[in-house]
Amino acid sequence: MNTLSRDRKAQIVRCLIEGNSVRATCRITGTSKDAVLKLLEEIGQACWEYQHDTLRGLTCKRVQCDEIWQFVRMKEKTAKRHGIEEFGVGDVWTFVAIDADTKLVPCWRVGPRDAGTAYELMLDLADRVTHRIQLTTDGFGAYLSAVPGAFGYDIDYAMLVKLYGKDPNEPDHRYSPAKCIGAEAQRIIGFPDRRHISTSYIERQNLNMRMSMRRFTRLTNGFSKKLANHAYMIALYYMWYNFGRVHQTLRVTPAMEAGVANHIWEIEEVVDLLPVECRLS
């Protein structure tokens, strides 16, 4: 593989974070697919490690969590038809936490939609905040054990359970959820402020993910073919979202608003997270 310059790597990263597929990135930058995927692996790992170490000691007050679905390699029903039961083929979920005030995403987890992944997310979140927070999740039952398992009872926690209704005029098969006809706020632990029991910010973050990463676009062939590449792209996306993308409301990046960065990152700075041997390869 030919050596990629710093500028070429920055160009590739820019294409990926703007929602281009790997093949489109290859065409735009004139780079081979193998080189793009190798760079994605290296920079995705570097971005994950940097955020894992940096996003700590956070003074979050209100946090929202949710899960977003995608599939890898093939749909779940196709995997079952072929007798494939391993995780990483079929349904894959990304559990995400967001600070409602700074819009920072302090942690996320890629895994099956089960109690284990929910617990890992909550443990990670609990390790990053410095004081009692108010937490809101959707009605996924795994959080009922994951939250107290990670935080004990030193948290104000509520669930926002959405109620869906079926429109008799809609066909039986559709590609979007049924119409939401209401939401029920349920206090689970502590005394959460009812004014801030909401999942609006994390749901908007889910939309950002689908718009900004080709792998999350629905009803297309832009899905991930390997679980590892899926996870690397998510790490790269959140690196840029947290440190490089100016939030329209805040006028600064979420990392700056949260006090973990003092400037807006450039693409080249993200590339410079690569180990020296990777920068020169």
C-alpha positions as CSV (number, residue, x, y, z in Angstrom):
1,M,0.0,0.0,0.0
2,N,1.3,3.4,-0.9
3,T,2.1,5.9,1.9
4,L,-0.8,8.3,2.6
5,S,0.1,11.9,3.4
6,R,-1.3,13.7,6.3
7,D,-3.4,15.8,3.9
8,R,-4.8,12.7,2.2
9,K,-5.7,11.1,5.5
10,A,-7.5,14.3,6.5
11,Q,-9.4,14.3,3.3
12,I,-10.5,10.7,3.8
13,V,-11.6,11.4,7.4
14,R,-13.5,14.4,6.2
15,C,-15.4,12.4,3.7
16,L,-16.3,9.7,6.2
17,I,-17.6,12.1,8.8
18,E,-19.7,13.9,6.2
19,G,-21.6,10.7,5.7
20,N,-19.9,9.2,2.6
21,S,-19.7,5.5,2.2
22,V,-16.3,3.8,2.0
23,R,-16.6,3.3,-1.8
24,A,-17.7,6.9,-2.3
25,T,-14.7,8.0,-0.2
26,C,-12.4,5.9,-2.4
27,R,-13.8,7.6,-5.5
28,I,-13.6,11.1,-4.1
29,T,-10.1,10.8,-2.7
30,G,-8.6,8.5,-5.3
31,T,-7.6,6.0,-2.6
32,S,-7.9,2.2,-2.6
33,K,-10.6,0.6,-0.4
34,D,-8.0,-1.3,1.6
35,A,-6.2,1.9,2.4
36,V,-9.4,3.6,3.5
37,L,-10.5,0.7,5.7
38,K,-7.0,0.5,7.3
39,L,-7.1,4.2,8.1
40,L,-10.6,3.8,9.5
41,E,-9.4,1.0,11.8
42,E,-6.4,3.0,13.0
43,I,-8.1,6.3,13.6
44,G,-11.2,4.7,15.0
45,Q,-9.1,3.0,17.7
46,A,-7.2,6.2,18.4
47,C,-10.4,8.2,18.7
48,W,-11.9,5.6,21.1
49,E,-8.8,5.6,23.3
50,Y,-8.6,9.4,23.4
51,Q,-12.3,9.8,24.4
52,H,-12.1,6.9,26.8
53,D,-9.3,8.7,28.7
54,T,-10.3,12.3,28.3
55,L,-14.1,12.3,29.0
56,R,-13.8,11.9,32.7
57,G,-14.5,14.1,35.8
58,L,-17.6,15.4,34.0
59,T,-20.0,17.7,35.8
60,C,-23.1,16.6,34.0
61,K,-26.5,17.3,35.7
62,R,-29.0,15.8,33.3
63,V,-28.3,12.8,31.1
64,Q,-30.5,11.0,28.6
65,C,-29.9,7.5,27.2
66,D,-31.3,5.5,24.3
67,E,-30.5,2.7,21.9
68,I,-30.3,2.9,18.1
69,W,-30.7,-0.1,15.8
70,Q,-28.6,-1.1,12.8
71,F,-27.6,-4.4,11.3
72,V,-24.2,-5.7,10.2
73,R,-23.6,-7.9,7.1
74,M,-27.2,-9.0,6.9
75,K,-30.6,-8.6,8.5
76,E,-31.4,-10.6,11.6
77,K,-34.0,-12.7,9.8
78,T,-31.6,-13.6,7.1
79,A,-28.9,-14.6,9.6
80,K,-31.4,-16.9,11.3
81,R,-32.4,-18.4,8.0
82,H,-28.7,-19.3,7.4
83,G,-28.3,-20.6,10.9
84,I,-25.9,-17.8,12.0
85,E,-26.3,-17.0,15.7
86,E,-23.0,-15.1,16.4
87,F,-23.2,-11.5,17.6
88,G,-21.9,-9.2,14.9
89,V,-24.0,-10.7,12.1
90,G,-27.6,-9.4,12.1
91,D,-29.0,-6.9,14.6
92,V,-26.5,-4.6,16.4
93,W,-27.5,-1.8,18.8
94,T,-25.6,1.3,19.9
95,F,-26.4,2.5,23.4
96,V,-25.7,6.2,23.8
97,A,-25.7,8.7,26.6
98,I,-25.9,12.5,26.1
99,D,-25.6,15.4,28.5
100,A,-28.8,17.4,28.0
101,D,-27.0,20.7,28.8
102,T,-23.7,20.6,27.0
103,K,-24.8,18.0,24.3
104,L,-21.6,16.1,25.0
105,V,-21.8,12.3,24.4
106,P,-19.6,11.0,27.2
107,C,-19.9,7.3,26.4
108,W,-21.6,4.7,24.2
109,R,-21.6,0.9,23.8
110,V,-22.1,-1.3,20.8
111,G,-23.7,-4.6,21.5
112,P,-26.9,-6.6,21.6
113,R,-30.0,-5.0,23.0
114,D,-29.8,-6.8,26.4
115,A,-29.2,-6.2,30.0
116,G,-25.4,-6.7,29.7
117,T,-24.9,-3.9,27.2
118,A,-27.2,-1.6,29.3
119,Y,-25.2,-2.4,32.4
120,E,-21.9,-1.7,30.7
121,L,-23.1,1.7,29.5
122,M,-24.3,2.6,33.0
123,L,-21.1,1.5,34.6
124,D,-19.1,3.6,32.1
125,L,-21.3,6.6,32.7
126,A,-21.1,6.3,36.5
127,D,-17.3,6.3,36.3
128,R,-17.3,9.5,34.3
129,V,-19.5,11.8,36.3
130,T,-18.5,13.5,39.6
131,H,-21.8,13.9,41.4
132,R,-25.5,12.9,41.5
133,I,-27.2,13.2,38.1
134,Q,-30.8,13.1,36.8
135,L,-31.1,10.3,34.2
136,T,-33.9,9.7,31.7
137,T,-34.2,6.5,29.6
138,D,-36.8,5.0,27.4
139,G,-38.9,2.1,28.7
140,F,-36.4,-0.6,27.9
141,G,-36.7,-2.9,30.9
142,A,-33.0,-3.8,31.2
143,Y,-32.3,-0.3,32.6
144,L,-34.4,-1.1,35.7
145,S,-31.5,-3.3,36.9
146,A,-28.6,-1.7,35.1
147,V,-29.1,1.8,36.6
148,P,-29.1,0.8,40.3
149,G,-26.5,-1.8,39.6
150,A,-24.1,1.0,38.4
151,F,-25.2,4.0,40.5
152,G,-26.8,2.3,43.5
153,Y,-29.4,4.8,44.7
154,D,-27.3,7.9,44.3
155,I,-29.2,9.0,41.3
156,D,-32.5,10.6,40.3
157,Y,-33.8,8.3,37.6
158,A,-37.0,8.3,35.5
159,M,-38.3,6.4,32.5
160,L,-40.2,8.0,29.7
161,V,-42.4,5.2,28.3
162,K,-43.9,6.0,24.9
163,L,-47.4,4.9,24.0
164,Y,-48.0,3.9,20.4
165,G,-51.2,3.5,18.5
166,K,-52.0,1.7,15.2
167,D,-53.6,3.8,12.5
168,P,-56.3,1.5,10.8
169,N,-55.6,3.2,7.5
170,E,-51.9,2.1,7.5
171,P,-50.8,-1.1,5.9
172,D,-49.7,-4.0,8.1
173,H,-46.1,-3.8,6.9
174,R,-44.2,-0.5,7.2
175,Y,-40.7,0.7,7.7
176,S,-41.3,3.2,10.5
177,P,-42.7,2.9,14.0
178,A,-46.3,3.2,14.8
179,K,-47.6,6.7,15.6
180,C,-46.7,7.9,19.1
181,I,-49.9,8.9,20.9
182,G,-48.4,9.9,24.2
183,A,-45.7,9.3,26.8
184,E,-45.8,8.3,30.5
185,A,-43.1,9.5,32.9
186,Q,-42.3,7.0,35.6
187,R,-40.2,7.8,38.6
188,I,-37.9,4.9,39.3
189,I,-35.2,6.1,41.8
190,G,-34.8,9.3,43.8
191,F,-36.7,12.5,43.0
192,P,-36.2,13.4,39.3
193,D,-37.5,16.9,38.3
194,R,-40.5,16.2,36.1
195,R,-39.7,19.2,34.0
196,H,-36.6,17.5,32.8
197,I,-37.9,14.0,32.2
198,S,-37.3,13.9,28.5
199,T,-35.5,11.9,25.8
200,S,-35.7,14.7,23.2
201,Y,-32.0,15.3,23.0
202,I,-30.9,11.7,22.7
203,E,-33.5,11.1,20.0
204,R,-32.2,14.1,18.1
205,Q,-28.7,12.5,18.5
206,N,-30.1,9.3,17.0
207,L,-31.2,11.3,13.9
208,N,-27.7,12.9,13.7
209,M,-26.2,9.5,13.6
210,R,-28.4,8.3,10.8
211,M,-27.7,11.5,8.8
212,S,-24.0,11.6,9.5
213,M,-22.9,8.0,9.1
214,R,-23.7,6.1,5.9
215,R,-23.7,2.8,7.8
216,F,-26.8,4.0,9.7
217,T,-28.9,5.1,6.7
218,R,-32.1,3.1,6.5
219,L,-33.3,1.1,3.5
220,T,-30.1,1.2,1.6
221,N,-27.0,-1.0,1.0
222,G,-24.8,1.3,3.0
223,F,-24.7,-1.1,6.0
224,S,-21.5,-2.3,7.7
225,K,-20.1,-5.5,6.5
226,K,-17.9,-6.0,9.6
227,L,-18.7,-5.3,13.2
228,A,-15.3,-3.8,13.9
229,N,-15.6,-1.3,11.1
230,H,-19.0,-0.3,12.4
231,A,-17.5,0.4,15.9
232,Y,-14.5,2.3,14.5
233,M,-16.8,4.6,12.5
234,I,-18.9,5.3,15.6
235,A,-15.8,6.2,17.5
236,L,-14.6,8.5,14.7
237,Y,-18.1,10.1,14.5
238,Y,-18.3,10.9,18.2
239,M,-14.7,12.3,18.1
240,W,-15.8,14.8,15.5
241,Y,-19.2,15.4,17.1
242,N,-17.7,16.1,20.5
243,F,-14.6,18.0,19.6
244,G,-14.8,19.3,16.0
245,R,-18.4,20.1,15.2
246,V,-19.8,23.4,16.4
247,H,-23.3,23.0,17.9
248,Q,-25.8,25.4,16.3
249,T,-27.3,26.3,19.7
250,L,-24.2,26.4,21.8
251,R,-22.0,28.1,19.2
252,V,-19.1,26.0,20.5
253,T,-18.4,22.3,20.4
254,P,-19.9,20.0,23.1
255,A,-16.4,19.3,24.5
256,M,-15.8,23.1,24.9
257,E,-19.1,23.6,26.6
258,A,-18.3,20.7,29.0
259,G,-14.9,22.1,29.8
260,V,-12.8,19.3,28.4
261,A,-11.5,21.2,25.3
262,N,-10.5,24.8,24.8
263,H,-10.8,25.1,21.1
264,I,-12.5,23.8,18.0
265,W,-10.6,20.8,16.6
266,E,-9.5,20.6,13.0
267,I,-9.6,17.4,11.0
268,E,-5.8,17.4,11.0
269,E,-5.8,17.3,14.8
270,V,-8.0,14.2,14.7
271,V,-5.5,12.6,12.3
272,D,-2.7,13.5,14.6
273,L,-4.2,11.2,17.3
274,L,-2.8,8.3,15.2
275,P,0.3,6.7,16.7
276,V,3.5,7.9,15.1
277,E,4.1,4.6,13.3
278,C,0.6,4.9,11.8
279,R,1.0,8.5,10.7
280,L,4.1,7.5,8.7
281,S,2.7,4.3,7.2
